[in-house]
């Protein structure tokens, strides 16, 4: 029983390190900041599929905390903390509901996260980036980005379950 728990913790630690590394690349290369947030969120998805709860919350918390401490540019860390890392976890809960209610929650979440990003970047971390204002075009782009991200994430989850999981050898690794 103890070995099983240590395997789970080790996988979470490794994937958290990969998440921080991805966010670091996004912080260093500004053009990749949002892309690397999406990549780091895929590590949360792997933990959700292979291990289950409460470990995705652990990887989100550790990756968020370390990236807030270590990254030179805090924008990818803020995006991961407020949206990218937590969205795959909440997506599972939202999709158990009626599709209309599901999308209301998803869109409410992105709009709340966008407001939090604006407040965090402008008033807490004082990042002087004029592209983050709580305006209608900014909200519209955020909502469109969420819809595209949600569709892409669903397809990547399906790809992982159907094809990649078998090749990675993790399918039965945590059942012993």
C-alpha positions as a LaTeX table, in Angstrom:
\begin{tabular}{lrrr}
\hline
Residue & $x$ (\AA) & $y$ (\AA) & $z$ (\AA) \\
\hline
Unk1 & 0.00 & 0.00 & 0.00 \\
Unk2 & 2.84 & 2.39 & 0.86 \\
Unk3 & 4.58 & 1.75 & $-2.46$ \\
Unk4 & 1.44 & 2.65 & $-4.31$ \\
Unk5 & 1.24 & 6.04 & $-2.57$ \\
Unk6 & 4.93 & 6.77 & $-3.12$ \\
Unk7 & 4.55 & 6.09 & $-6.85$ \\
Unk8 & 1.70 & 8.58 & $-7.02$ \\
Unk9 & 3.64 & 11.24 & $-5.13$ \\
Unk10 & 6.70 & 10.65 & $-7.33$ \\
Unk11 & 4.65 & 11.04 & $-10.53$ \\
Unk12 & 3.11 & 14.25 & $-9.17$ \\
Unk13 & 6.55 & 15.61 & $-8.28$ \\
Unk14 & 7.98 & 14.82 & $-11.71$ \\
Unk15 & 5.01 & 16.29 & $-13.56$ \\
Unk16 & 5.07 & 19.37 & $-11.31$ \\
Unk17 & 8.72 & 19.87 & $-12.23$ \\
Unk18 & 7.84 & 19.54 & $-15.92$ \\
Unk19 & 5.03 & 22.04 & $-15.41$ \\
Unk20 & 7.36 & 24.56 & $-13.78$ \\
Unk21 & 9.86 & 24.01 & $-16.61$ \\
Unk22 & 7.16 & 24.62 & $-19.23$ \\
Unk23 & 6.03 & 27.77 & $-17.44$ \\
Unk24 & 9.67 & 28.89 & $-17.20$ \\
Unk25 & 9.98 & 28.57 & $-20.97$ \\
Unk26 & 6.82 & 30.64 & $-21.30$ \\
Unk27 & 8.25 & 33.26 & $-18.96$ \\
Unk28 & 11.53 & 33.49 & $-20.84$ \\
Unk29 & 9.99 & 33.42 & $-24.33$ \\
Unk30 & 7.06 & 35.83 & $-24.08$ \\
Unk31 & 5.51 & 34.59 & $-27.32$ \\
Unk32 & 4.98 & 31.16 & $-25.79$ \\
Unk33 & 3.53 & 32.24 & $-22.45$ \\
Unk34 & $-0.06$ & 31.11 & $-23.09$ \\
Unk35 & 1.03 & 28.05 & $-25.03$ \\
Unk36 & 3.19 & 26.88 & $-22.17$ \\
Unk37 & 0.33 & 27.41 & $-19.72$ \\
Unk38 & $-1.73$ & 25.03 & $-21.89$ \\
Unk39 & 1.15 & 22.54 & $-22.01$ \\
Unk40 & 1.55 & 22.68 & $-18.22$ \\
Unk41 & $-2.18$ & 22.03 & $-17.82$ \\
Unk42 & $-1.78$ & 18.76 & $-19.74$ \\
Unk43 & 0.31 & 17.40 & $-16.88$ \\
Unk44 & $-2.68$ & 17.92 & $-14.59$ \\
Unk45 & $-4.80$ & 15.94 & $-17.08$ \\
Unk46 & $-2.36$ & 13.01 & $-17.00$ \\
Unk47 & $-2.55$ & 12.91 & $-13.20$ \\
Unk48 & $-6.35$ & 13.08 & $-13.29$ \\
Unk49 & $-6.56$ & 10.14 & $-15.69$ \\
Unk50 & $-3.88$ & 7.94 & $-14.15$ \\
Unk51 & $-4.27$ & 8.58 & $-10.44$ \\
Unk52 & $-7.44$ & 10.50 & $-9.74$ \\
Unk53 & $-8.32$ & 12.85 & $-6.93$ \\
Unk54 & $-6.90$ & 14.56 & $-4.82$ \\
Unk55 & $-3.59$ & 14.42 & $-6.71$ \\
Unk56 & $-4.51$ & 16.87 & $-9.52$ \\
Unk57 & $-5.07$ & 19.52 & $-6.85$ \\
Unk58 & $-1.62$ & 18.72 & $-5.47$ \\
Unk59 & 0.12 & 19.13 & $-8.83$ \\
Unk60 & $-1.77$ & 22.37 & $-9.48$ \\
Unk61 & $-0.82$ & 23.78 & $-6.08$ \\
Unk62 & 2.84 & 22.78 & $-6.21$ \\
Unk63 & 3.32 & 23.97 & $-9.79$ \\
Unk64 & 1.54 & 27.26 & $-9.04$ \\
Unk65 & 3.53 & 27.93 & $-5.87$ \\
Unk66 & 6.91 & 27.08 & $-7.38$ \\
Unk67 & 6.27 & 29.05 & $-10.55$ \\
Unk68 & 5.14 & 32.11 & $-8.55$ \\
Unk69 & 8.37 & 31.92 & $-6.56$ \\
Unk70 & 10.86 & 30.99 & $-9.30$ \\
Unk71 & 9.74 & 32.58 & $-12.57$ \\
Unk72 & 11.29 & 35.87 & $-13.61$ \\
Unk73 & 8.14 & 36.92 & $-15.50$ \\
Unk74 & 5.07 & 36.20 & $-13.38$ \\
Unk75 & 2.46 & 36.32 & $-16.18$ \\
Unk76 & 2.56 & 32.58 & $-17.07$ \\
Unk77 & 2.46 & 31.73 & $-13.35$ \\
Unk78 & $-0.57$ & 33.97 & $-12.82$ \\
Unk79 & $-2.35$ & 32.50 & $-15.86$ \\
Unk80 & $-1.62$ & 28.96 & $-14.66$ \\
Unk81 & $-2.68$ & 29.72 & $-11.09$ \\
Unk82 & $-5.96$ & 31.40 & $-11.99$ \\
Unk83 & $-7.00$ & 29.37 & $-15.01$ \\
Unk84 & $-4.68$ & 26.95 & $-16.82$ \\
Unk85 & $-3.92$ & 24.54 & $-14.03$ \\
Unk86 & $-7.31$ & 24.50 & $-12.39$ \\
Unk87 & $-9.46$ & 24.39 & $-15.53$ \\
Unk88 & $-8.88$ & 20.69 & $-16.38$ \\
Unk89 & $-9.88$ & 19.74 & $-12.82$ \\
Unk90 & $-13.05$ & 21.81 & $-12.87$ \\
Unk91 & $-13.84$ & 20.76 & $-16.44$ \\
Unk92 & $-14.42$ & 17.24 & $-15.16$ \\
Unk93 & $-16.99$ & 18.52 & $-12.65$ \\
Unk94 & $-18.65$ & 20.90 & $-15.09$ \\
Unk95 & $-19.13$ & 18.25 & $-17.77$ \\
Unk96 & $-21.19$ & 16.09 & $-15.43$ \\
Unk97 & $-23.91$ & 18.75 & $-15.63$ \\
Unk98 & $-26.39$ & 19.60 & $-18.38$ \\
Unk99 & $-24.50$ & 21.04 & $-21.40$ \\
Unk100 & $-26.09$ & 24.49 & $-21.09$ \\
Unk101 & $-25.25$ & 24.72 & $-17.38$ \\
Unk102 & $-21.79$ & 23.35 & $-18.14$ \\
Unk103 & $-21.03$ & 26.13 & $-20.62$ \\
Unk104 & $-22.48$ & 28.78 & $-18.30$ \\
Unk105 & $-20.04$ & 27.64 & $-15.61$ \\
Unk106 & $-17.12$ & 27.43 & $-18.04$ \\
Unk107 & $-17.72$ & 30.92 & $-19.44$ \\
Unk108 & $-18.28$ & 32.31 & $-15.94$ \\
Unk109 & $-15.00$ & 30.78 & $-14.88$ \\
Unk110 & $-13.03$ & 32.32 & $-17.77$ \\
Unk111 & $-14.55$ & 35.75 & $-17.21$ \\
Unk112 & $-13.79$ & 35.59 & $-13.50$ \\
Unk113 & $-10.25$ & 34.40 & $-14.28$ \\
Unk114 & $-9.77$ & 37.23 & $-16.79$ \\
Unk115 & $-10.88$ & 39.78 & $-14.22$ \\
Unk116 & $-8.51$ & 38.23 & $-11.67$ \\
Unk117 & $-5.63$ & 38.30 & $-14.20$ \\
Unk118 & $-6.24$ & 41.99 & $-14.90$ \\
Unk119 & $-6.36$ & 42.81 & $-11.19$ \\
Unk120 & $-3.30$ & 40.67 & $-10.41$ \\
Unk121 & $-1.15$ & 42.00 & $-13.25$ \\
Unk122 & $-2.06$ & 45.66 & $-12.84$ \\
Unk123 & $-2.59$ & 46.15 & $-9.12$ \\
Unk124 & $-0.75$ & 43.35 & $-7.30$ \\
Unk125 & 2.35 & 42.62 & $-9.41$ \\
Unk126 & 2.38 & 45.99 & $-11.25$ \\
Unk127 & 3.19 & 44.46 & $-14.63$ \\
Unk128 & 3.06 & 47.30 & $-17.13$ \\
Unk129 & 1.41 & 45.47 & $-19.98$ \\
Unk130 & $-1.29$ & 47.58 & $-21.58$ \\
Unk131 & $-2.79$ & 44.59 & $-23.41$ \\
Unk132 & $-4.53$ & 43.43 & $-20.22$ \\
Unk133 & $-7.51$ & 45.71 & $-19.74$ \\
Unk134 & $-10.96$ & 44.54 & $-18.81$ \\
Unk135 & $-12.56$ & 45.62 & $-22.10$ \\
Unk136 & $-15.09$ & 44.01 & $-24.40$ \\
Unk137 & $-12.52$ & 42.86 & $-27.03$ \\
Unk138 & $-10.36$ & 41.37 & $-24.26$ \\
Unk139 & $-13.37$ & 39.47 & $-22.85$ \\
Unk140 & $-14.46$ & 38.32 & $-26.30$ \\
Unk141 & $-10.98$ & 37.02 & $-27.12$ \\
Unk142 & $-10.82$ & 35.27 & $-23.75$ \\
Unk143 & $-14.17$ & 33.55 & $-24.32$ \\
Unk144 & $-13.23$ & 32.45 & $-27.84$ \\
Unk145 & $-9.88$ & 31.21 & $-26.53$ \\
Unk146 & $-11.70$ & 29.21 & $-23.83$ \\
Unk147 & $-13.98$ & 27.55 & $-26.37$ \\
Unk148 & $-11.05$ & 26.62 & $-28.61$ \\
Unk149 & $-8.98$ & 25.47 & $-25.61$ \\
Unk150 & $-11.87$ & 23.37 & $-24.30$ \\
Unk151 & $-12.33$ & 21.64 & $-27.65$ \\
Unk152 & $-8.59$ & 21.05 & $-28.04$ \\
Unk153 & $-8.30$ & 19.77 & $-24.47$ \\
Unk154 & $-11.16$ & 17.32 & $-25.01$ \\
Unk155 & $-9.48$ & 16.01 & $-28.19$ \\
Unk156 & $-6.11$ & 15.69 & $-26.43$ \\
Unk157 & $-7.69$ & 13.81 & $-23.53$ \\
Unk158 & $-9.28$ & 11.40 & $-26.00$ \\
Unk159 & $-5.98$ & 11.01 & $-27.86$ \\
Unk160 & $-4.17$ & 10.29 & $-24.60$ \\
Unk161 & $-6.71$ & 7.70 & $-23.44$ \\
Unk162 & $-7.05$ & 5.93 & $-26.79$ \\
Unk163 & $-3.49$ & 5.97 & $-28.15$ \\
Unk164 & $-0.78$ & 7.44 & $-25.93$ \\
Unk165 & $-1.64$ & 5.80 & $-22.62$ \\
Unk166 & $-0.86$ & 2.34 & $-23.93$ \\
Unk167 & 2.55 & 3.44 & $-25.27$ \\
Unk168 & 3.56 & 5.24 & $-22.09$ \\
Unk169 & 3.04 & 2.14 & $-19.96$ \\
Unk170 & 1.19 & 3.97 & $-17.18$ \\
Unk171 & $-2.13$ & 2.19 & $-17.59$ \\
Unk172 & $-1.54$ & $-0.54$ & $-15.00$ \\
Unk173 & 1.38 & 1.05 & $-13.20$ \\
Unk174 & $-0.63$ & 2.42 & $-10.29$ \\
Unk175 & $-2.92$ & $-0.58$ & $-9.83$ \\
Unk176 & $-0.27$ & $-2.82$ & $-8.29$ \\
\hline
\end{tabular}
